[in-house]
Amino acid sequence: MSAKERERQRVIEAVLEKRLKQAQAAERLGITVRQIKRLVRAYRQQGVAGVVSKRRGQASNRRIGESEREAVLACVRERYADFGPTLAAEYLASYHGFTRSVETLRNWMSEAGLWTPKRARRKRPFQLRERRACVGELVQIDGSPHAWLEARGPKCTLIAFIDDATGRLQYARFEPAETSRAYLRGLRAYVSQYGRPVAFYSDRHSIFTKHDPEDPTPTQFERAVRELSIEPILARSPQAKGRVERSFQTMQDRLVKALRLGGADTLEAANALLPRFIEHYNARFGKPPKNEQDAHRPLELDALALVNVTSEQSTRVLSKSLSCQYRGRLLMIQTNGAPAYHLRGARVIVCDDGSDESIVLLHQGKPLPYRPFARHELPPRIADDKTVDAHVEQAKQRQASHYKPPAHHPWKRPFKPESTAGAQAVLSNSLSTSTT
């Protein structure tokens, strides 16, 4: 008997013993007096069995049909075998007309062996920080190297910008590796679309800060955000910027499966599918801000100036011939016959966006015309922990394309010269033939 049925038994016994009136019993059990009379009559005739539900052990009248259950499970096995119940229910509702609850699907998948509930791990407690009130006050940025394309394509890194007030994914792009240029491209795209936020919140990697306290020169990204009047803030732990860390944990499940269903096997195809995923992600996980005011400030730069600011910048000194060297190339200033003695020994800024056509030489904020000359190819830069995987993959591709002959190849057979006696016999025969 259930607790409800035992309580019902005690109340009916009190009615039979005249310790409780039928109206009071009906009020206590939440049923009508007429039902109390039926229970009293059944208890007198059958005893305790009279207050037990007659439907115990029988299927519910609202039970979902077995055919529908099997059809849903067949679809899950075919297309969403490694999906969790929540994500599978969303895809089934969007593309297959599934109208049941997530818990119903969870029970079906558990009974069919398609889902094993995971035991929640005990998490280390951290002091919670309230979200910022306005959009654009704080933007958390980070990159996540992961097998986003699984075995279909190369390993890559997802660069993401998350708004702290709403948790919305403001910018995302797949890059071969987590580099300064990848973040500079993201910065350019973000401020072009939304404007300048108040602050960026990042980790303490060398892309964002230098660990030598005696080196006052900022990193490329730090220089760019300060030129745009954006405050860079560094987190001391991954939990401090937990919003972007948790978003990566979610996307490593949902985005990987979305790319698989979309058939993406290259970075270009994956980036083409990102806008649709970002829209769905923000609709599913985005929160309304406490204050509707937008804290983004308008961008007070034209497109060309923004490209120069968000490029890698290096300082060079012009020689007497008005030339400088940059990454194995000689850049010669073109004066078109005009006197330019004032440029000798002048300091210029080389703005490199990553392509040969985008290199700009700036002198006192103005671009200088130049002509490039190839000198020699520089060796690749030293890899750090963010780019070492990309360098390893490139090395594997180069080594795979290099042909190595097998051990039984004719090239590897040892050279065996003819014996001395045989050589002398051949020489004597040739001499005798020539004499005759």
Summary of the structure (lengths in Angstrom):
residues: 436
radius of gyration: 37.3
end to end distance: 127.3
largest distance: 151.0
contacts: 1094
relative contact order: 0.07
helix: 43%
strand: 16%
